[in-house]
């Protein structure tokens, strides 16, 4: 190694060479365009925008085409729903684009936060966005300030349009006009008059679903029955879901009504759907189209859902009734009650020497031993069912009396509410009068500028309308409950009138319709309480499990 110092040679700068090289390299320019709807008129505008940007880029010698990115009929408030926009951003991050042309800020984004986030992300990459209408280049120093202001204006415009659209839709709801989605609506198709038209084959399936559910079958049992019969779903598949069956049973369209605004969009930016549980009014249009089931049947299904869920608890030991969920497999579940502690009995299967035997035991004894229930017997299923059938057979000789008692119970269920003098029609009529009075008073106070002078009248109208709306909701609830009660009692009467003099075979559906409660009094005696109030004490022969 020599001691000579290293030589440093300075190569002088040549700005002319750098400038010539920069001129030789063309900017890769892309354009983004978007139309708000997918109508024919807007699609024509979309094609015009593509042609305009193609000519603009290709006729500039300093630019080269990096692509035209365009979304048709897509929202401007959410970038996630614009695939071409996201594709353009990806290519920018891959350094395939140097400049982006956009007609205006509202075409780029109507969400101020999204707009600024994407502009800043591209500026960090050295990529400019040129908004032609506002003449803003995002790489310039004052570009972001102007962009923030104009982006907020664009978002405000979008929010204003959204509110106008909502108002129009709600006004149509008030007038009874319904927008129905037929794609997932089983047993209906769009008719020539624009209203739902029944598909006969599928309508029969809907009736079977309602009959099975009201007959005591669970949703799982209905699903299994449909799949066993290879009944096709709305999409033509063979596998039914419990959610679809529940939706059929809870959808008012099957009784000819349409309930609108069951959910709503929280805001036009997030597009998040929120379930309407009272935040906004709902609009029920009755007799909108021909129903598949009667309104009484629909309300009975609604009441049955409420009845089944009433006894549910997170776990069996937390359930005060001794049950954790509805069981449709056995009619005695939810009906067989311990006479000592009042807890429901539960079905168990015992195995002894390779043989299985079904027995019924008090749920308190199963969960807690003899801590709370000391003497409740364990009953074999066969003798228990035989005793209940014997009790039913014993009252068949008094069939006329029993039918009379059940009909009396029905009249009691449907008795008018004491103190209620207004019908639903009276309430609707009075609400209409108050609404007109409110509008007239509002116009008067607007003209004379005396809002405070009419404060008392405004308060009186508002309070009366609130009271009437609460009363209407109560009457509607009562009406639904009456319809369900009427159907259950009528079904029991039909079974009795058409029944044989003796009950010889155990039928889960008949037991559900006729029997209200079975109380286990002792190991050899029980009390059968029928719908309508009649009670029969019956001996159990050989029923206790030893």
C-alpha positions, 0 to 999 in steps of 0.5 A, spaced: 500 500 500 502 506 497 502 513 502 500 517 496 493 521 497 487 518 493 485 523 487 478 526 487 476 528 480 470 532 480 465 531 474 461 538 473 454 538 473 450 539 466 443 541 467 442 541 460 443 534 459 438 533 465 433 537 462 433 534 456 433 527 459 426 529 463 423 532 456 425 525 453 421 522 458 413 522 458 409 523 464 404 517 465 397 520 465 391 516 467 384 519 468 378 517 473 371 518 471 365 516 474 357 516 473 352 516 479 347 512 476 347 506 471 341 509 467 342 510 459 343 517 459 349 517 464 352 511 461 352 516 455 356 521 459 360 516 461 362 514 454 363 521 453 368 522 459 372 516 456 373 519 449 375 526 452 380 524 456 383 519 451 383 525 446 386 530 451 392 525 453 394 522 447 394 529 443 399 532 449 406 530 446 409 530 454 404 525 456 403 518 455 396 514 456 397 510 463 389 508 463 382 510 463 379 508 470 372 508 470 366 506 475 359 505 472 353 507 477 357 506 483 357 510 489 362 516 490 361 516 498 365 509 499 371 508 495 370 500 497 365 500 492 369 502 486 373 497 484 376 501 478 378 507 483 382 502 487 385 499 481 388 505 479 390 507 486 394 500 486 397 502 480 399 508 483 403 505 488 406 500 483 409 507 480 406 506 474 402 512 474 405 519 474 399 524 474 391 523 475 386 527 471 379 528 474 374 532 472 372 535 479 372 533 486 365 530 487 367 525 481 373 523 485 370 522 492 364 525 496 367 523 502 372 528 505 376 523 509 377 518 503 378 524 499 384 527 503 387 520 505 388 518 498 390 525 496 396 525 501 397 518 500 399 519 492 402 526 494 407 522 498 409 518 492 410 524 488 403 523 484 399 529 482 392 529 482 389 535 477 382 537 478 380 540 472 374 544 474 377 547 480 384 548 477 387 544 483 394 541 483 395 537 489 402 537 489 402 545 490 402 548 496 395 551 497 392 545 494 390 541 500 387 547 503 382 548 497 381 541 497 379 540 504 374 546 503 371 543 496 371 536 499 367 538 504 362 542 499 362 535 495 360 531 501 355 536 503 352 536 497 352 528 497 348 528 504 343 533 501 342 529 495 341 523 500 336 527 505 332 528 498 332 521 496 330 519 503 324 524 504 321 522 497 322 514 499 318 516 505 313 520 502 312 514 497 311 509 504 306 514 507 302 513 500 302 506 500 307 505 495 312 499 496 318 497 493 319 490 494 325 485 493 323 479 489 330 476 488 329 472 495 322 473 496 319 465 496 312 464 493 312 471 490 314 474 483 312 481 480 306 481 477 304 485 471 301 490 475 307 491 479 305 488 485 307 481 488 303 475 484 303 468 488 307 462 485 302 456 487 307 451 488 311 455 493 305 458 496 303 451 498 309 450 501 309 456 505 302 454 508 305 447 510 310 451 514 305 455 517 301 449 519 307 445 522 309 451 526 303 452 529 302 445 530 308 445 535 314 443 530 320 446 531 324 450 525 329 445 525 324 439 524 320 444 519 327 444 515 328 437 516 321 435 513 322 440 507 329 437 505 326 430 506 321 431 501 326 435 496 322 441 496 327 446 492 329 453 495 327 460 492 334 459 489 333 452 486 337 449 492 336 443 496 338 445 503 334 450 507 336 454 512 333 456 519 333 463 518 329 462 511 324 459 515 324 464 520 323 469 515 317 466 512 314 466 518 315 473 520 314 476 514 308 480 513 308 480 506 305 472 506 298 475 509 298 481 504 301 486 508 307 490 507 311 493 513 316 498 510 322 502 514 324 496 518 331 498 517 334 504 515 341 507 513 345 511 518 348 516 514 350 516 506 358 516 508 358 509 512 352 506 508 351 502 515 344 499 515 341 499 522 334 496 525 329 500 526 326 499 533 323 506 534 328 511 532 323 512 525 316 511 524 314 505 520 309 504 515 304 498 514 300 498 508 294 492 509 291 488 504 297 491 499 296 484 495 293 477 495 296 474 501 298 466 502 295 465 509 290 469 513 292 475 517 290 471 523 294 465 522 300 470 521 299 473 528 298 466 531 305 465 528 308 471 531 304 470 538 307 463 538 314 465 537 313 470 543 310 464 547 316 459 545 321 465 547 318 467 553 321 461 557 328 461 555 334 462 559 342 462 558 342 455 561 338 450 564 340 452 571 338 459 570 331 458 568 326 459 573 321 454 569 326 449 569 327 449 561 333 453 557 329 453 550 323 451 546 323 443 545 317 441 539 319 434 539 315 432 545 308 435 547 309 434 554 315 439 554 313 445 557 306 442 560 308 437 565 309 440 572 311 438 578 306 438 583 311 439 589 315 445 587 312 447 580 318 446 576 317 443 569 319 436 568 324 434 563 324 427 559 330 423 560 333 416 557 336 411 561 340 405 559 339 399 563 343 392 561 343 394 554 336 397 554 333 404 553 327 407 557 324 414 557 322 417 563 320 424 566 323 427 572 322 434 575 328 438 573 329 441 580 331 434 582 335 433 576 339 440 577 339 440 584 338 433 587 333 433 593 335 440 596 329 444 593 324 438 591 324 432 596 318 427 593 317 428 586 316 421 583 320 419 576 315 417 571 315 412 566 313 415 559 308 409 557 304 409 563 304 417 563 301 417 556 296 412 557 294 416 563 293 422 559 289 419 554 285 416 559 283 422 562 282 425 555 277 419 553 273 420 559 271 427 557 269 425 550 262 423 553 261 430 555 264 433 549 258 438 548 260 441 555 267 441 554 266 445 547 262 450 550 267 451 556 272 452 550 268 457 547 266 461 553 274 461 554 274 464 547 269 469 548 273 471 555 280 472 551 276 476 546 272 481 551 273 488 550 278 492 554 274 496 560 274 503 559 276 503 551 271 507 547 276 508 541 277 503 535 283 503 531 279 507 525 277 512 531 284 513 533 287 514 525 281 519 524 283 523 530 290 523 528 289 526 521 285 531 524 290 533 529 296 533 524 291 538 519 290 542 525 298 542 527 299 544 520 294 550 520 297 553 526 304 552 524 302 556 518 299 561 522 304 562 527 309 563 521 305 568 518 304 572 524 311 571 527 308 569 534 311 562 535 311 563 542 304 565 542 301 559 540 306 554 544 300 552 549 296 550 542 302 546 540 303 542 546 296 540 547 296 537 540 303 534 541 301 531 547 294 528 545 298 525 538 303 522 543 297 519 547 293 516 541 299 513 538 301 509 545 293 507 545 294 505 538 300 501 539 297 497 545 290 496 541 294 493 535 298 488 540 292 486 543 289 485 537 294 480 535 294 477 541 286 476 540 287 473 533 292 468 536 288 466 542 282 465 537 286 461 533 288 456 538 281 455 541 278 454 535 283 449 533 282 445 540 274 445 538 275 443 531 279 437 534 274 435 539 268 435 534 272 431 529 275 426 534 273 419 536 269 417 542 276 414 545 283 417 545 287 410 543 293 413 540 298 418 542 298 424 538 303 430 539 299 435 535 293 433 538 296 434 545 298 440 544 292 443 542 287 440 547 292 440 553 294 446 557 298 443 563 299 436 566 300 436 574 304 430 577 300 430 584 304 423 586 307 417 583 300 414 582 296 420 580 296 426 576 291 432 574 290 434 566 288 441 565 285 442 558 284 448 554 277 452 557 278 450 564 276 443 565 280 439 570 280 431 570 284 427 576 287 421 573 290 415 576 297 412 573 297 405 573 305 402 574 308 409 572 313 410 577 320 408 576 323 404 581 
